[in-house]
Amino acid sequence: MIHKSPITPVTVVFKANDDNGEWRKIHQLDLDSADPIVVERLMKKDARNRGATFYDKHGRRLWLCIPVR
């Protein structure tokens, strides 16, 4: 018998610095940890449309592979 581990829900919060240097929430996604494609789509859209760059909670830059049109 194979036991599958339960899928853990994850909350991903996107924040940006405002003009005063304060962090404010831009997006919050509550999602299934087994389906990260939702986060990837949002990141690619913001990178393309807003010129956004992304960092993890430790300040390390996250790199995206975005095809050039």
PDB file of N, H, CA, C and O in Angstrom:
ATOM      1  N   MET A   1       0.829  -1.167   0.000  1.00  0.00           N
ATOM      2  CA  MET A   1       0.000   0.000   0.000  1.00  0.00           C
ATOM      3  C   MET A   1       0.887   1.248   0.000  1.00  0.00           C
ATOM      4  O   MET A   1       1.806   1.353   0.812  1.00  0.00           O
ATOM      5  N   ILE A   2       0.623   2.176  -0.888  1.00  0.00           N
ATOM      6  H   ILE A   2      -0.124   2.091  -1.548  1.00  0.00           H
ATOM      7  CA  ILE A   2       1.388   3.412  -0.985  1.00  0.00           C
ATOM      8  C   ILE A   2       0.627   4.521  -0.274  1.00  0.00           C
ATOM      9  O   ILE A   2      -0.556   4.748  -0.529  1.00  0.00           O
ATOM     10  N   HIS A   3       1.326   5.202   0.620  1.00  0.00           N
ATOM     11  H   HIS A   3       2.287   5.017   0.827  1.00  0.00           H
ATOM     12  CA  HIS A   3       0.720   6.327   1.336  1.00  0.00           C
ATOM     13  C   HIS A   3       1.200   7.623   0.709  1.00  0.00           C
ATOM     14  O   HIS A   3       2.404   7.855   0.599  1.00  0.00           O
ATOM     15  N   LYS A   4       0.281   8.453   0.306  1.00  0.00           N
ATOM     16  H   LYS A   4      -0.697   8.265   0.396  1.00  0.00           H
ATOM     17  CA  LYS A   4       0.641   9.762  -0.219  1.00  0.00           C
ATOM     18  C   LYS A   4       0.612  10.766   0.927  1.00  0.00           C
ATOM     19  O   LYS A   4      -0.272  10.743   1.783  1.00  0.00           O
ATOM     20  N   SER A   5       1.618  11.654   0.914  1.00  0.00           N
ATOM     21  H   SER A   5       2.336  11.672   0.218  1.00  0.00           H
ATOM     22  CA  SER A   5       1.608  12.688   1.945  1.00  0.00           C
ATOM     23  C   SER A   5       0.536  13.715   1.604  1.00  0.00           C
ATOM     24  O   SER A   5       0.279  13.979   0.429  1.00  0.00           O
ATOM     25  N   PRO A   6      -0.084  14.290   2.612  1.00  0.00           N
ATOM     26  CA  PRO A   6      -1.134  15.270   2.347  1.00  0.00           C
ATOM     27  C   PRO A   6      -0.558  16.523   1.687  1.00  0.00           C
ATOM     28  O   PRO A   6       0.574  16.919   1.963  1.00  0.00           O
ATOM     29  N   ILE A   7      -1.340  17.129   0.829  1.00  0.00           N
ATOM     30  H   ILE A   7      -2.261  16.807   0.605  1.00  0.00           H
ATOM     31  CA  ILE A   7      -0.923  18.357   0.167  1.00  0.00           C
ATOM     32  C   ILE A   7      -1.140  19.509   1.136  1.00  0.00           C
ATOM     33  O   ILE A   7      -2.220  19.675   1.704  1.00  0.00           O
ATOM     34  N   THR A   8      -0.107  20.285   1.308  1.00  0.00           N
ATOM     35  H   THR A   8       0.770  20.151   0.847  1.00  0.00           H
ATOM     36  CA  THR A   8      -0.159  21.391   2.254  1.00  0.00           C
ATOM     37  C   THR A   8      -0.489  22.690   1.530  1.00  0.00           C
ATOM     38  O   THR A   8       0.199  23.049   0.575  1.00  0.00           O
ATOM     39  N   PRO A   9      -1.521  23.398   1.962  1.00  0.00           N
ATOM     40  CA  PRO A   9      -1.799  24.700   1.354  1.00  0.00           C
ATOM     41  C   PRO A   9      -0.699  25.703   1.715  1.00  0.00           C
ATOM     42  O   PRO A   9      -0.148  25.669   2.815  1.00  0.00           O
ATOM     43  N   VAL A  10      -0.392  26.592   0.775  1.00  0.00           N
ATOM     44  H   VAL A  10      -0.840  26.620  -0.119  1.00  0.00           H
ATOM     45  CA  VAL A  10       0.676  27.571   0.948  1.00  0.00           C
ATOM     46  C   VAL A  10       0.123  28.957   0.644  1.00  0.00           C
ATOM     47  O   VAL A  10      -0.675  29.118  -0.279  1.00  0.00           O
ATOM     48  N   THR A  11       0.537  29.949   1.405  1.00  0.00           N
ATOM     49  H   THR A  11       1.186  29.818   2.155  1.00  0.00           H
ATOM     50  CA  THR A  11       0.198  31.333   1.107  1.00  0.00           C
ATOM     51  C   THR A  11       1.446  32.027   0.593  1.00  0.00           C
ATOM     52  O   THR A  11       2.482  32.028   1.257  1.00  0.00           O
ATOM     53  N   VAL A  12       1.344  32.626  -0.604  1.00  0.00           N
ATOM     54  H   VAL A  12       0.502  32.626  -1.144  1.00  0.00           H
ATOM     55  CA  VAL A  12       2.448  33.371  -1.201  1.00  0.00           C
ATOM     56  C   VAL A  12       2.030  34.835  -1.235  1.00  0.00           C
ATOM     57  O   VAL A  12       0.974  35.179  -1.766  1.00  0.00           O
ATOM     58  N   VAL A  13       2.868  35.692  -0.663  1.00  0.00           N
ATOM     59  H   VAL A  13       3.726  35.413  -0.231  1.00  0.00           H
ATOM     60  CA  VAL A  13       2.577  37.125  -0.608  1.00  0.00           C
ATOM     61  C   VAL A  13       3.614  37.871  -1.437  1.00  0.00           C
ATOM     62  O   VAL A  13       4.816  37.660  -1.280  1.00  0.00           O
ATOM     63  N   PHE A  14       3.140  38.742  -2.320  1.00  0.00           N
ATOM     64  H   PHE A  14       2.163  38.914  -2.448  1.00  0.00           H
ATOM     65  CA  PHE A  14       4.008  39.598  -3.119  1.00  0.00           C
ATOM     66  C   PHE A  14       3.911  41.003  -2.551  1.00  0.00           C
ATOM     67  O   PHE A  14       2.814  41.531  -2.367  1.00  0.00           O
ATOM     68  N   LYS A  15       5.078  41.621  -2.267  1.00  0.00           N
ATOM     69  H   LYS A  15       5.969  41.192  -2.416  1.00  0.00           H
ATOM     70  CA  LYS A  15       5.115  42.972  -1.711  1.00  0.00           C
ATOM     71  C   LYS A  15       6.015  43.843  -2.576  1.00  0.00           C
ATOM     72  O   LYS A  15       6.892  43.347  -3.282  1.00  0.00           O
ATOM     73  N   ALA A  16       5.780  45.161  -2.509  1.00  0.00           N
ATOM     74  H   ALA A  16       5.067  45.564  -1.935  1.00  0.00           H
ATOM     75  CA  ALA A  16       6.590  46.125  -3.235  1.00  0.00           C
ATOM     76  C   ALA A  16       6.870  47.314  -2.341  1.00  0.00           C
ATOM     77  O   ALA A  16       6.074  47.648  -1.464  1.00  0.00           O
ATOM     78  N   ASN A  17       8.012  47.952  -2.571  1.00  0.00           N
ATOM     79  H   ASN A  17       8.659  47.681  -3.284  1.00  0.00           H
ATOM     80  CA  ASN A  17       8.334  49.179  -1.852  1.00  0.00           C
ATOM     81  C   ASN A  17       7.529  50.325  -2.427  1.00  0.00           C
ATOM     82  O   ASN A  17       7.471  50.488  -3.645  1.00  0.00           O
ATOM     83  N   ASP A  18       6.907  51.122  -1.571  1.00  0.00           N
ATOM     84  H   ASP A  18       6.954  50.989  -0.581  1.00  0.00           H
ATOM     85  CA  ASP A  18       6.195  52.306  -2.060  1.00  0.00           C
ATOM     86  C   ASP A  18       7.158  53.504  -2.040  1.00  0.00           C
ATOM     87  O   ASP A  18       8.346  53.337  -1.763  1.00  0.00           O
ATOM     88  N   ASP A  19       6.657  54.688  -2.328  1.00  0.00           N
ATOM     89  H   ASP A  19       5.692  54.823  -2.553  1.00  0.00           H
ATOM     90  CA  ASP A  19       7.493  55.890  -2.404  1.00  0.00           C
ATOM     91  C   ASP A  19       8.142  56.261  -1.070  1.00  0.00           C
ATOM     92  O   ASP A  19       9.157  56.956  -1.043  1.00  0.00           O
ATOM     93  N   ASN A  20       7.556  55.797   0.031  1.00  0.00           N
ATOM     94  H   ASN A  20       6.731  55.232   0.009  1.00  0.00           H
ATOM     95  CA  ASN A  20       8.093  56.084   1.367  1.00  0.00           C
ATOM     96  C   ASN A  20       9.053  55.011   1.862  1.00  0.00           C
ATOM     97  O   ASN A  20       9.535  55.085   2.992  1.00  0.00           O
ATOM     98  N   GLY A  21       9.335  54.011   1.026  1.00  0.00           N
ATOM     99  H   GLY A  21       8.943  53.951   0.108  1.00  0.00           H
ATOM    100  CA  GLY A  21      10.223  52.926   1.426  1.00  0.00           C
ATOM    101  C   GLY A  21       9.548  51.864   2.268  1.00  0.00           C
ATOM    102  O   GLY A  21      10.213  50.979   2.806  1.00  0.00           O
ATOM    103  N   GLU A  22       8.232  51.944   2.386  1.00  0.00           N
ATOM    104  H   GLU A  22       7.692  52.663   1.949  1.00  0.00           H
ATOM    105  CA  GLU A  22       7.470  50.951   3.144  1.00  0.00           C
ATOM    106  C   GLU A  22       7.052  49.809   2.220  1.00  0.00           C
ATOM    107  O   GLU A  22       6.767  50.022   1.042  1.00  0.00           O
ATOM    108  N   TRP A  23       7.018  48.595   2.772  1.00  0.00           N
ATOM    109  H   TRP A  23       7.250  48.422   3.729  1.00  0.00           H
ATOM    110  CA  TRP A  23       6.562  47.443   2.001  1.00  0.00           C
ATOM    111  C   TRP A  23       5.040  47.383   2.052  1.00  0.00           C
ATOM    112  O   TRP A  23       4.443  47.510   3.121  1.00  0.00           O
ATOM    113  N   ARG A  24       4.413  47.187   0.886  1.00  0.00           N
ATOM    114  H   ARG A  24       4.898  47.084   0.018  1.00  0.00           H
ATOM    115  CA  ARG A  24       2.958  47.014   0.859  1.00  0.00           C
ATOM    116  C   ARG A  24       2.619  45.779   0.026  1.00  0.00           C
ATOM    117  O   ARG A  24       3.316  45.432  -0.927  1.00  0.00           O
ATOM    118  N   LYS A  25       1.532  45.137   0.417  1.00  0.00           N
ATOM    119  H   LYS A  25       0.966  45.419   1.192  1.00  0.00           H
ATOM    120  CA  LYS A  25       1.118  43.901  -0.249  1.00  0.00           C
ATOM    121  C   LYS A  25       0.518  44.222  -1.617  1.00  0.00           C
ATOM    122  O   LYS A  25      -0.357  45.080  -1.736  1.00  0.00           O
ATOM    123  N   ILE A  26       0.997  43.527  -2.641  1.00  0.00           N
ATOM    124  H   ILE A  26       1.708  42.830  -2.544  1.00  0.00           H
ATOM    125  CA  ILE A  26       0.499  43.683  -4.003  1.00  0.00           C
ATOM    126  C   ILE A  26      -0.465  42.543  -4.349  1.00  0.00           C
ATOM    127  O   ILE A  26      -1.564  42.773  -4.855  1.00  0.00           O
ATOM    128  N   HIS A  27      -0.033  41.320  -4.068  1.00  0.00           N
ATOM    129  H   HIS A  27       0.859  41.134  -3.657  1.00  0.00           H
ATOM    130  CA  HIS A  27      -0.837  40.125  -4.337  1.00  0.00           C
ATOM    131  C   HIS A  27      -0.705  39.175  -3.160  1.00  0.00           C
ATOM    132  O   HIS A  27       0.314  39.173  -2.470  1.00  0.00           O
ATOM    133  N   GLN A  28      -1.724  38.375  -2.931  1.00  0.00           N
ATOM    134  H   GLN A  28      -2.552  38.377  -3.492  1.00  0.00           H
ATOM    135  CA  GLN A  28      -1.641  37.257  -1.999  1.00  0.00           C
ATOM    136  C   GLN A  28      -2.367  36.092  -2.627  1.00  0.00           C
ATOM    137  O   GLN A  28      -3.530  36.204  -3.013  1.00  0.00           O
ATOM    138  N   LEU A  29      -1.669  34.967  -2.728  1.00  0.00           N
ATOM    139  H   LEU A  29      -0.724  34.877  -2.414  1.00  0.00           H
ATOM    140  CA  LEU A  29      -2.261  33.764  -3.308  1.00  0.00           C
ATOM    141  C   LEU A  29      -2.266  32.653  -2.272  1.00  0.00           C
ATOM    142  O   LEU A  29      -1.239  32.365  -1.657  1.00  0.00           O
ATOM    143  N   ASP A  30      -3.404  32.037  -2.081  1.00  0.00           N
ATOM    144  H   ASP A  30      -4.239  32.270  -2.580  1.00  0.00           H
ATOM    145  CA  ASP A  30      -3.508  30.827  -1.264  1.00  0.00           C
ATOM    146  C   ASP A  30      -3.666  29.684  -2.240  1.00  0.00           C
ATOM    147  O   ASP A  30      -4.654  29.613  -2.970  1.00  0.00           O
ATOM    148  N   LEU A  31      -2.689  28.786  -2.255  1.00  0.00           N
ATOM    149  H   LEU A  31      -1.886  28.844  -1.662  1.00  0.00           H
ATOM    150  CA  LEU A  31      -2.708  27.756  -3.285  1.00  0.00           C
ATOM    151  C   LEU A  31      -2.233  26.415  -2.780  1.00  0.00           C
ATOM    152  O   LEU A  31      -1.716  26.276  -1.671  1.00  0.00           O
ATOM    153  N   ASP A  32      -2.425  25.453  -3.625  1.00  0.00           N
ATOM    154  H   ASP A  32      -2.844  25.566  -4.526  1.00  0.00           H
ATOM    155  CA  ASP A  32      -2.028  24.078  -3.397  1.00  0.00           C
ATOM    156  C   ASP A  32      -0.529  23.983  -3.666  1.00  0.00           C
ATOM    157  O   ASP A  32      -0.076  24.357  -4.748  1.00  0.00           O
ATOM    158  N   SER A  33       0.242  23.494  -2.712  1.00  0.00           N
ATOM    159  H   SER A  33      -0.126  23.190  -1.833  1.00  0.00           H
ATOM    160  CA  SER A  33       1.694  23.422  -2.883  1.00  0.00           C
ATOM    161  C   SER A  33       2.113  22.502  -4.019  1.00  0.00           C
ATOM    162  O   SER A  33       3.261  22.556  -4.461  1.00  0.00           O
ATOM    163  N   ALA A  34       1.219  21.672  -4.494  1.00  0.00           N
ATOM    164  H   ALA A  34       0.286  21.628  -4.135  1.00  0.00           H
ATOM    165  CA  ALA A  34       1.534  20.774  -5.596  1.00  0.00           C
ATOM    166  C   ALA A  34       1.360  21.442  -6.965  1.00  0.00           C
ATOM    167  O   ALA A  34       1.665  20.828  -7.987  1.00  0.00           O
ATOM    168  N   ASP A  35       0.870  22.705  -7.000  1.00  0.00           N
ATOM    169  H   ASP A  35       0.623  23.204  -6.170  1.00  0.00           H
ATOM    170  CA  ASP A  35       0.610  23.381  -8.272  1.00  0.00           C
ATOM    171  C   ASP A  35       1.223  24.785  -8.270  1.00  0.00           C
ATOM    172  O   ASP A  35       0.497  25.770  -8.144  1.00  0.00           O
ATOM    173  N   PRO A  36       2.558  24.890  -8.409  1.00  0.00           N
ATOM    174  CA  PRO A  36       3.214  26.199  -8.368  1.00  0.00           C
ATOM    175  C   PRO A  36       3.043  27.021  -9.640  1.00  0.00           C
ATOM    176  O   PRO A  36       3.485  28.170  -9.675  1.00  0.00           O
ATOM    177  N   ILE A  37       2.426  26.486 -10.676  1.00  0.00           N
ATOM    178  H   ILE A  37       2.067  25.553 -10.647  1.00  0.00           H
ATOM    179  CA  ILE A  37       2.290  27.181 -11.953  1.00  0.00           C
ATOM    180  C   ILE A  37       1.516  28.496 -11.809  1.00  0.00           C
ATOM    181  O   ILE A  37       1.766  29.435 -12.564  1.00  0.00           O
ATOM    182  N   VAL A  38       0.592  28.580 -10.864  1.00  0.00           N
ATOM    183  H   VAL A  38       0.389  27.818 -10.250  1.00  0.00           H
ATOM    184  CA  VAL A  38      -0.185  29.805 -10.648  1.00  0.00           C
ATOM    185  C   VAL A  38       0.751  30.959 -10.266  1.00  0.00           C
ATOM    186  O   VAL A  38       0.619  32.069 -10.781  1.00  0.00           O
ATOM    187  N   VAL A  39       1.679  30.690  -9.372  1.00  0.00           N
ATOM    188  H   VAL A  39       1.786  29.789  -8.953  1.00  0.00           H
ATOM    189  CA  VAL A  39       2.638  31.715  -8.940  1.00  0.00           C
ATOM    190  C   VAL A  39       3.556  32.089 -10.102  1.00  0.00           C
ATOM    191  O   VAL A  39       3.838  33.267 -10.318  1.00  0.00           O
ATOM    192  N   GLU A  40       4.012  31.103 -10.836  1.00  0.00           N
ATOM    193  H   GLU A  40       3.783  30.146 -10.660  1.00  0.00           H
ATOM    194  CA  GLU A  40       4.895  31.359 -11.968  1.00  0.00           C
ATOM    195  C   GLU A  40       4.209  32.252 -13.005  1.00  0.00           C
ATOM    196  O   GLU A  40       4.828  33.178 -13.530  1.00  0.00           O
ATOM    197  N   ARG A  41       2.951  31.983 -13.298  1.00  0.00           N
ATOM    198  H   ARG A  41       2.448  31.231 -12.871  1.00  0.00           H
ATOM    199  CA  ARG A  41       2.211  32.810 -14.263  1.00  0.00           C
ATOM    200  C   ARG A  41       2.119  34.262 -13.804  1.00  0.00           C
ATOM    201  O   ARG A  41       2.349  35.183 -14.588  1.00  0.00           O
ATOM    202  N   LEU A  42       1.783  34.461 -12.532  1.00  0.00           N
ATOM    203  H   LEU A  42       1.596  33.713 -11.896  1.00  0.00           H
ATOM    204  CA  LEU A  42       1.659  35.814 -11.989  1.00  0.00           C
ATOM    205  C   LEU A  42       3.008  36.535 -12.032  1.00  0.00           C
ATOM    206  O   LEU A  42       3.065  37.710 -12.393  1.00  0.00           O
ATOM    207  N   MET A  43       4.083  35.852 -11.672  1.00  0.00           N
ATOM    208  H   MET A  43       4.037  34.897 -11.379  1.00  0.00           H
ATOM    209  CA  MET A  43       5.407  36.458 -11.691  1.00  0.00           C
ATOM    210  C   MET A  43       5.814  36.852 -13.108  1.00  0.00           C
ATOM    211  O   MET A  43       6.342  37.943 -13.323  1.00  0.00           O
ATOM    212  N   LYS A  44       5.573  35.979 -14.061  1.00  0.00           N
ATOM    213  H   LYS A  44       5.144  35.093 -13.887  1.00  0.00           H
ATOM    214  CA  LYS A  44       5.935  36.287 -15.450  1.00  0.00           C
ATOM    215  C   LYS A  44       5.131  37.477 -15.965  1.00  0.00           C
ATOM    216  O   LYS A  44       5.671  38.332 -16.668  1.00  0.00           O
ATOM    217  N   LYS A  45       3.855  37.538 -15.624  1.00  0.00           N
ATOM    218  H   LYS A  45       3.416  36.844 -15.054  1.00  0.00           H
ATOM    219  CA  LYS A  45       3.002  38.644 -16.058  1.00  0.00           C
ATOM    220  C   LYS A  45       3.495  39.967 -15.469  1.00  0.00           C
ATOM    221  O   LYS A  45       3.609  40.960 -16.189  1.00  0.00           O
ATOM    222  N   ASP A  46       3.788  39.988 -14.169  1.00  0.00           N
ATOM    223  H   ASP A  46       3.696  39.181 -13.584  1.00  0.00           H
ATOM    224  CA  ASP A  46       4.271  41.216 -13.539  1.00  0.00           C
ATOM    225  C   ASP A  46       5.656  41.608 -14.044  1.00  0.00           C
ATOM    226  O   ASP A  46       5.946  42.795 -14.188  1.00  0.00           O
ATOM    227  N   ALA A  47       6.508  40.632 -14.312  1.00  0.00           N
ATOM    228  H   ALA A  47       6.272  39.667 -14.195  1.00  0.00           H
ATOM    229  CA  ALA A  47       7.834  40.937 -14.853  1.00  0.00           C
ATOM    230  C   ALA A  47       7.709  41.559 -16.241  1.00  0.00           C
ATOM    231  O   ALA A  47       8.419  42.510 -16.568  1.00  0.00           O
ATOM    232  N   ARG A  48       6.825  41.032 -17.032  1.00  0.00           N
ATOM    233  H   ARG A  48       6.248  40.260 -16.765  1.00  0.00           H
ATOM    234  CA  ARG A  48       6.630  41.531 -18.398  1.00  0.00           C
ATOM    235  C   ARG A  48       5.936  42.893 -18.400  1.00  0.00           C
ATOM    236  O   ARG A  48       6.396  43.815 -19.073  1.00  0.00           O
ATOM    237  N   ASN A  49       4.844  43.030 -17.664  1.00  0.00           N
ATOM    238  H   ASN A  49       4.470  42.281 -17.118  1.00  0.00           H
ATOM    239  CA  ASN A  49       4.024  44.245 -17.727  1.00  0.00           C
ATOM    240  C   ASN A  49       4.517  45.387 -16.840  1.00  0.00           C
ATOM    241  O   ASN A  49       4.329  46.556 -17.176  1.00  0.00           O
ATOM    242  N   ARG A  50       5.138  45.061 -15.725  1.00  0.00           N
ATOM    243  H   ARG A  50       5.291  44.111 -15.452  1.00  0.00           H
ATOM    244  CA  ARG A  50       5.547  46.096 -14.768  1.00  0.00           C
ATOM    245  C   ARG A  50       7.054  46.214 -14.606  1.00  0.00           C
ATOM    246  O   ARG A  50       7.540  47.092 -13.894  1.00  0.00           O
ATOM    247  N   GLY A  51       7.793  45.327 -15.268  1.00  0.00           N
ATOM    248  H   GLY A  51       7.398  44.614 -15.846  1.00  0.00           H
ATOM    249  CA  GLY A  51       9.247  45.333 -15.095  1.00  0.00           C
ATOM    250  C   GLY A  51       9.657  44.886 -13.702  1.00  0.00           C
ATOM    251  O   GLY A  51      10.704  45.291 -13.197  1.00  0.00           O
ATOM    252  N   ALA A  52       8.830  44.051 -13.080  1.00  0.00           N
ATOM    253  H   ALA A  52       7.980  43.723 -13.490  1.00  0.00           H
ATOM    254  CA  ALA A  52       9.070  43.615 -11.698  1.00  0.00           C
ATOM    255  C   ALA A  52      10.238  42.635 -11.619  1.00  0.00           C
ATOM    256  O   ALA A  52      10.463  41.842 -12.533  1.00  0.00           O
ATOM    257  N   THR A  53      10.964  42.702 -10.528  1.00  0.00           N
ATOM    258  H   THR A  53      10.781  43.346  -9.785  1.00  0.00           H
ATOM    259  CA  THR A  53      11.960  41.687 -10.182  1.00  0.00           C
ATOM    260  C   THR A  53      11.520  41.087  -8.851  1.00  0.00           C
ATOM    261  O   THR A  53      10.829  41.741  -8.069  1.00  0.00           O
ATOM    262  N   PHE A  54      11.914  39.862  -8.598  1.00  0.00           N
ATOM    263  H   PHE A  54      12.475  39.331  -9.234  1.00  0.00           H
ATOM    264  CA  PHE A  54      11.414  39.139  -7.437  1.00  0.00           C
ATOM    265  C   PHE A  54      12.559  38.626  -6.578  1.00  0.00           C
ATOM    266  O   PHE A  54      13.616  38.235  -7.074  1.00  0.00           O
ATOM    267  N   TYR A  55      12.309  38.640  -5.254  1.00  0.00           N
ATOM    268  H   TYR A  55      11.450  38.957  -4.852  1.00  0.00           H
ATOM    269  CA  TYR A  55      13.302  38.210  -4.281  1.00  0.00           C
ATOM    270  C   TYR A  55      12.628  37.303  -3.264  1.00  0.00           C
ATOM    271  O   TYR A  55      11.435  37.441  -2.992  1.00  0.00           O
ATOM    272  N   ASP A  56      13.396  36.374  -2.703  1.00  0.00           N
ATOM    273  H   ASP A  56      14.365  36.261  -2.923  1.00  0.00           H
ATOM    274  CA  ASP A  56      12.828  35.535  -1.655  1.00  0.00           C
ATOM    275  C   ASP A  56      12.887  36.286  -0.327  1.00  0.00           C
ATOM    276  O   ASP A  56      13.348  37.426  -0.273  1.00  0.00           O
ATOM    277  N   LYS A  57      12.425  35.651   0.729  1.00  0.00           N
ATOM    278  H   LYS A  57      12.051  34.725   0.685  1.00  0.00           H
ATOM    279  CA  LYS A  57      12.348  36.339   2.026  1.00  0.00           C
ATOM    280  C   LYS A  57      13.728  36.648   2.606  1.00  0.00           C
ATOM    281  O   LYS A  57      13.836  37.376   3.593  1.00  0.00           O
ATOM    282  N   HIS A  58      14.792  36.095   1.996  1.00  0.00           N
ATOM    283  H   HIS A  58      14.705  35.504   1.194  1.00  0.00           H
ATOM    284  CA  HIS A  58      16.153  36.357   2.449  1.00  0.00           C
ATOM    285  C   HIS A  58      16.841  37.415   1.583  1.00  0.00           C
ATOM    286  O   HIS A  58      18.022  37.705   1.773  1.00  0.00           O
ATOM    287  N   GLY A  59      16.098  37.991   0.630  1.00  0.00           N
ATOM    288  H   GLY A  59      15.138  37.756   0.476  1.00  0.00           H
ATOM    289  CA  GLY A  59      16.657  39.036  -0.221  1.00  0.00           C
ATOM    290  C   GLY A  59      17.423  38.531  -1.426  1.00  0.00           C
ATOM    291  O   GLY A  59      18.083  39.314  -2.109  1.00  0.00           O
ATOM    292  N   ARG A  60      17.347  37.240  -1.701  1.00  0.00           N
ATOM    293  H   ARG A  60      16.811  36.604  -1.147  1.00  0.00           H
ATOM    294  CA  ARG A  60      18.028  36.675  -2.876  1.00  0.00           C
ATOM    295  C   ARG A  60      17.107  36.771  -4.080  1.00  0.00           C
ATOM    296  O   ARG A  60      15.922  36.448  -3.995  1.00  0.00           O
ATOM    297  N   ARG A  61      17.660  37.216  -5.204  1.00  0.00           N
ATOM    298  H   ARG A  61      18.623  37.478  -5.273  1.00  0.00           H
ATOM    299  CA  ARG A  61      16.851  37.404  -6.406  1.00  0.00           C
ATOM    300  C   ARG A  61      16.402  36.060  -6.975  1.00  0.00           C
ATOM    301  O   ARG A  61      17.175  35.104  -7.035  1.00  0.00           O
ATOM    302  N   LEU A  62      15.138  36.008  -7.390  1.00  0.00           N
ATOM    303  H   LEU A  62      14.510  36.784  -7.342  1.00  0.00           H
ATOM    304  CA  LEU A  62      14.585  34.837  -8.059  1.00  0.00           C
ATOM    305  C   LEU A  62      14.626  35.108  -9.557  1.00  0.00           C
ATOM    306  O   LEU A  62      14.185  36.167 -10.005  1.00  0.00           O
ATOM    307  N   TRP A  63      15.135  34.190 -10.316  1.00  0.00           N
ATOM    308  H   TRP A  63      15.493  33.331  -9.952  1.00  0.00           H
ATOM    309  CA  TRP A  63      15.274  34.369 -11.763  1.00  0.00           C
ATOM    310  C   TRP A  63      14.165  33.644 -12.488  1.00  0.00           C
ATOM    311  O   TRP A  63      13.820  32.512 -12.149  1.00  0.00           O
ATOM    312  N   LEU A  64      13.607  34.306 -13.492  1.00  0.00           N
ATOM    313  H   LEU A  64      13.888  35.225 -13.767  1.00  0.00           H
ATOM    314  CA  LEU A  64      12.551  33.733 -14.309  1.00  0.00           C
ATOM    315  C   LEU A  64      13.044  33.584 -15.739  1.00  0.00           C
ATOM    316  O   LEU A  64      13.804  34.416 -16.236  1.00  0.00           O
ATOM    317  N   CYS A  65      12.614  32.537 -16.381  1.00  0.00           N
ATOM    318  H   CYS A  65      11.997  31.861 -15.977  1.00  0.00           H
ATOM    319  CA  CYS A  65      12.910  32.364 -17.811  1.00  0.00           C
ATOM    320  C   CYS A  65      11.672  32.847 -18.575  1.00  0.00           C
ATOM    321  O   CYS A  65      10.650  32.162 -18.622  1.00  0.00           O
ATOM    322  N   ILE A  66      11.784  34.040 -19.172  1.00  0.00           N
ATOM    323  H   ILE A  66      12.614  34.596 -19.133  1.00  0.00           H
ATOM    324  CA  ILE A  66      10.664  34.628 -19.877  1.00  0.00           C
ATOM    325  C   ILE A  66      11.051  34.778 -21.347  1.00  0.00           C
ATOM    326  O   ILE A  66      12.016  35.475 -21.660  1.00  0.00           O
ATOM    327  N   PRO A  67      10.319  34.140 -22.245  1.00  0.00           N
ATOM    328  CA  PRO A  67      10.650  34.271 -23.661  1.00  0.00           C
ATOM    329  C   PRO A  67      10.440  35.713 -24.149  1.00  0.00           C
ATOM    330  O   PRO A  67       9.488  36.384 -23.752  1.00  0.00           O
ATOM    331  N   VAL A  68      11.333  36.161 -25.001  1.00  0.00           N
ATOM    332  H   VAL A  68      12.107  35.615 -25.324  1.00  0.00           H
ATOM    333  CA  VAL A  68      11.228  37.504 -25.575  1.00  0.00           C
ATOM    334  C   VAL A  68      10.298  37.452 -26.768  1.00  0.00           C
ATOM    335  O   VAL A  68      10.390  36.548 -27.598  1.00  0.00           O
ATOM    336  N   ARG A  69       9.389  38.438 -26.853  1.00  0.00           N
ATOM    337  H   ARG A  69       9.315  39.172 -26.179  1.00  0.00           H
ATOM    338  CA  ARG A  69       8.460  38.485 -27.981  1.00  0.00           C
ATOM    339  C   ARG A  69       8.981  39.368 -29.068  1.00  0.00           C
ATOM    340  O   ARG A  69       8.328  39.528 -30.099  1.00  0.00           O
TER     341      ARG A  69
END
